[in-house]
Amino acid sequence: MSSTTRTIWSTPEGRAPAAEVTMGPNRIALLRDGFQAYPAMLDAIALATSTICLETYILKDDTTGLRFINALIERAEAGVEVLLMYDFWGSTVSEESLARLAEVGVKVKAFGPVPFTARLGRILARLLRRNHRKSLVVDGAIGFTGGLNIADDYAAVEDGGAGWRDTHVRVVGPGAIELERLFLSTWRQYRGPRFDVRRFDRPAPAAHARLTIVGNDFPIDRKGIRRAYVEAFNRARSSIFLTHAYFLPPAKMLKALVLASQRGVRVAIILAATTDVKLVLFAARGLYAKLLKAGIEVYEWQSGRVLHAKTAVSDGLWATVGSSNLDPLSLRQNLEVNAMVIDAEFARALERLFLDDLRHCRRVTHETVRAWGLWTRLVSYIAFRLRHWL
């Protein structure tokens, strides 16, 4: 074994959660950007005594990626059972890093390598499906989920990163076991390496209506997240605030938003003009005329930092933070996970983040859309027609 000095990433001053709320047996913290989320995640890993489950769509061999890899190695050397699952297509982790992890006993599962010897249908399914979840569970007691992958793009500028705008949550309590169960179910379903199952013998968590972990666990239920959004939109009476990097909702969800606006609900959406996938922005712009006609407020994020968050809050009571975009890939193809919360204090904190983000946005109006040139209109039209593949 290589020798590694154990380092605890102590939460620096000013990086405390944006909010932290106790809800029955659970305590949930709202974490803004890698600035708040990464120190909290690394702290949790450093304190692990029995198990760690880390799941990410993107894992890179950059400064942030190596920081997490080194933290996992240190805990595995200390006897912690470490399971790491990353998406084969989304990640660029090196063979050298994977070898270092394997050397100390970290169990690693790459999700989605294409079995080219399989039938054509299975090959195509694997090509389209991604594990887009972002979750970390330590000792079955502390869990994290949201929009942050493991890469310098999401790290704070102060830490040498690009400072992308994103949102994560930390859950302490039975909700962490629910996250862990979802992780282990996927691990087994997609034949991850064997692990010490005795370490994961947890008491069944009591159901708690104010915090639920919703995953679209194929093939059992691919509509759980979509259904939760539509039900929240249908119940809304005063406000719906959405922040979504990639926004191409299915017809039923779009109809629920339009109907909410028509019955007097304030519906406001922040979308990413500063984005890592420009074609999705052009496709989303194909919806603007319909949204504006229905009285929905549309804002484009303009800060210069990429917007990657996926959050929603309704009536100052219902809120969700997770990995799922409101687009066909997330809602129909990818593995995703969202934390759904019913709590006024937490929802108000998420509303404050939304209203603060509005300061970095430009409002889109009918005049904005009419002012677009022929080229922008053409690209938006084509991209919108291809939305199911973006």
Solvent accessible surface area in square Angstrom, and as a share of the most:
residue,aa,sasa,rsa
1,M,174,0.78
2,S,60,0.39
3,S,117,0.75
4,T,60,0.35
5,T,120,0.70
6,R,104,0.38
7,T,108,0.63
8,I,79,0.40
9,W,57,0.20
10,S,80,0.51
11,T,64,0.37
12,P,51,0.32
13,E,175,0.79
14,G,62,0.59
15,R,19,0.07
16,A,62,0.48
17,P,37,0.24
18,A,43,0.33
19,A,18,0.14
20,E,69,0.31
21,V,6,0.04
22,T,92,0.53
23,M,0,0.00
24,G,51,0.49
25,P,73,0.46
26,N,4,0.02
27,R,105,0.38
28,I,0,0.00
29,A,1,0.00
30,L,0,0.00
31,L,1,0.01
32,R,44,0.16
33,D,14,0.07
34,G,1,0.01
35,F,59,0.25
36,Q,24,0.11
37,A,0,0.00
38,Y,7,0.03
39,P,1,0.00
40,A,7,0.06
41,M,4,0.02
42,L,9,0.04
43,D,25,0.13
44,A,5,0.04
45,I,0,0.00
46,A,5,0.04
47,L,104,0.52
48,A,0,0.00
49,T,108,0.63
50,S,31,0.20
51,T,0,0.00
52,I,0,0.00
53,C,1,0.00
54,L,3,0.02
55,E,3,0.01
56,T,2,0.01
57,Y,44,0.17
58,I,33,0.17
59,L,1,0.01
60,K,63,0.27
61,D,49,0.26
62,D,35,0.18
63,T,77,0.45
64,T,2,0.01
65,G,0,0.00
66,L,64,0.32
67,R,75,0.27
68,F,1,0.00
69,I,1,0.00
70,N,60,0.31
71,A,20,0.16
72,L,1,0.01
73,I,5,0.03
74,E,20,0.09
75,R,16,0.06
76,A,10,0.07
77,E,38,0.17
78,A,60,0.46
79,G,42,0.40
80,V,10,0.05
81,E,17,0.08
82,V,1,0.01
83,L,0,0.00
84,L,1,0.00
85,M,0,0.00
86,Y,16,0.06
87,D,0,0.00
88,F,89,0.37
89,W,105,0.37
90,G,16,0.15
91,S,14,0.09
92,T,95,0.55
93,V,18,0.11
94,S,39,0.25
95,E,139,0.62
96,E,128,0.57
97,S,3,0.02
98,L,32,0.16
99,A,62,0.48
100,R,84,0.31
101,L,0,0.00
102,A,65,0.51
103,E,117,0.53
104,V,13,0.08
105,G,39,0.38
106,V,7,0.04
107,K,54,0.23
108,V,36,0.21
109,K,37,0.16
110,A,23,0.18
111,F,1,0.00
112,G,5,0.04
113,P,53,0.33
114,V,17,0.10
115,P,33,0.21
116,F,146,0.61
117,T,142,0.82
118,A,28,0.22
119,R,204,0.74
120,L,127,0.63
121,G,53,0.51
122,R,121,0.44
123,I,22,0.11
124,L,88,0.44
125,A,44,0.34
126,R,51,0.19
127,L,63,0.31
128,L,64,0.32
129,R,46,0.17
130,R,57,0.21
131,N,0,0.00
132,H,14,0.06
133,R,0,0.00
134,K,3,0.01
135,S,4,0.03
136,L,0,0.00
137,V,1,0.01
138,V,4,0.02
139,D,36,0.19
140,G,6,0.06
141,A,45,0.35
142,I,44,0.22
143,G,0,0.00
144,F,0,0.00
145,T,0,0.00
146,G,0,0.00
147,G,0,0.00
148,L,2,0.01
149,N,0,0.00
150,I,2,0.01
151,A,0,0.00
152,D,35,0.18
153,D,40,0.21
154,Y,3,0.01
155,A,1,0.01
156,A,6,0.05
157,V,98,0.56
158,E,127,0.57
159,D,40,0.21
160,G,66,0.63
161,G,14,0.14
162,A,49,0.38
163,G,5,0.05
164,W,29,0.10
165,R,5,0.02
166,D,0,0.00
167,T,1,0.01
168,H,1,0.01
169,V,0,0.00
170,R,47,0.17
171,V,0,0.00
172,V,37,0.21
173,G,19,0.18
174,P,28,0.17
175,G,5,0.05
176,A,0,0.00
177,I,19,0.10
178,E,68,0.31
179,L,3,0.01
180,E,2,0.01
181,R,113,0.41
182,L,26,0.13
183,F,1,0.00
184,L,11,0.06
185,S,42,0.27
186,T,0,0.00
187,W,2,0.01
188,R,132,0.48
189,Q,73,0.33
190,Y,28,0.11
191,R,210,0.77
192,G,15,0.14
193,P,58,0.37
194,R,225,0.82
195,F,28,0.12
196,D,39,0.20
197,V,84,0.48
198,R,194,0.71
199,R,81,0.30
200,F,18,0.08
201,D,123,0.64
202,R,51,0.19
203,P,107,0.67
204,A,79,0.61
205,P,24,0.15
206,A,78,0.60
207,A,108,0.84
208,H,44,0.20
209,A,85,0.66
210,R,93,0.34
211,L,10,0.05
212,T,59,0.34
213,I,29,0.15
214,V,29,0.17
215,G,17,0.16
216,N,2,0.01
217,D,18,0.09
218,F,2,0.01
219,P,106,0.66
220,I,141,0.71
221,D,49,0.25
222,R,95,0.35
223,K,103,0.44
224,G,9,0.09
225,I,2,0.01
226,R,39,0.14
227,R,115,0.42
228,A,20,0.15
229,Y,0,0.00
230,V,12,0.07
231,E,83,0.37
232,A,1,0.01
233,F,1,0.00
234,N,74,0.38
235,R,123,0.45
236,A,0,0.00
237,R,163,0.59
238,S,65,0.42
239,S,15,0.09
240,I,1,0.00
241,F,13,0.05
242,L,0,0.00
243,T,5,0.03
244,H,0,0.00
245,A,8,0.06
246,Y,17,0.07
247,F,2,0.01
248,L,4,0.02
249,P,12,0.07
250,P,17,0.11
251,A,85,0.66
252,K,146,0.62
253,M,0,0.00
254,L,13,0.06
255,K,128,0.54
256,A,3,0.03
257,L,0,0.00
258,V,19,0.11
259,L,79,0.39
260,A,0,0.00
261,S,16,0.10
262,Q,121,0.54
263,R,102,0.37
264,G,64,0.61
265,V,6,0.03
266,R,98,0.36
267,V,2,0.01
268,A,0,0.00
269,I,0,0.00
270,I,0,0.00
271,L,4,0.02
272,A,2,0.01
273,A,13,0.10
274,T,32,0.19
275,T,18,0.10
276,D,72,0.37
277,V,59,0.34
278,K,113,0.48
279,L,78,0.39
280,V,8,0.04
281,L,10,0.05
282,F,42,0.17
283,A,0,0.00
284,A,4,0.03
285,R,36,0.13
286,G,36,0.34
287,L,10,0.05
288,Y,0,0.00
289,A,58,0.45
290,K,111,0.47
291,L,0,0.00
292,L,21,0.11
293,K,176,0.74
294,A,17,0.13
295,G,53,0.51
296,I,2,0.01
297,E,23,0.10
298,V,0,0.00
299,Y,23,0.09
300,E,0,0.00
301,W,0,0.00
302,Q,79,0.35
303,S,46,0.29
304,G,62,0.59
305,R,70,0.26
306,V,21,0.12
307,L,0,0.00
308,H,8,0.03
309,A,0,0.00
310,K,1,0.00
311,T,9,0.05
312,A,1,0.01
313,V,2,0.01
314,S,4,0.03
315,D,51,0.26
316,G,16,0.16
317,L,85,0.42
318,W,19,0.07
319,A,1,0.00
320,T,0,0.00
321,V,2,0.01
322,G,0,0.00
323,S,0,0.00
324,S,0,0.00
325,N,7,0.04
326,L,0,0.00
327,D,7,0.04
328,P,10,0.06
329,L,45,0.22
330,S,0,0.00
331,L,3,0.02
332,R,85,0.31
333,Q,50,0.22
334,N,9,0.05
335,L,0,0.00
336,E,0,0.00
337,V,0,0.00
338,N,0,0.00
339,A,1,0.00
340,M,10,0.05
341,V,1,0.01
342,I,71,0.36
343,D,10,0.05
344,A,40,0.31
345,E,91,0.41
346,F,0,0.00
347,A,0,0.00
348,R,121,0.44
349,A,3,0.02
350,L,6,0.03
351,E,33,0.15
352,R,138,0.50
353,L,16,0.08
354,F,7,0.03
355,L,82,0.41
356,D,43,0.22
357,D,1,0.01
358,L,34,0.17
359,R,167,0.61
360,H,61,0.27
361,C,25,0.15
362,R,97,0.35
363,R,127,0.46
364,V,1,0.00
365,T,52,0.30
366,H,79,0.35
367,E,107,0.48
368,T,24,0.14
369,V,22,0.12
370,R,149,0.54
371,A,84,0.65
372,W,40,0.14
373,G,42,0.40
374,L,149,0.74
375,W,183,0.64
376,T,28,0.16
377,R,106,0.39
378,L,84,0.42
379,V,24,0.14
380,S,6,0.04
381,Y,122,0.47
382,I,85,0.43
383,A,1,0.01
384,F,34,0.14
385,R,139,0.51
386,L,84,0.42
387,R,62,0.23
388,H,83,0.37
389,W,178,0.62
390,L,36,0.18
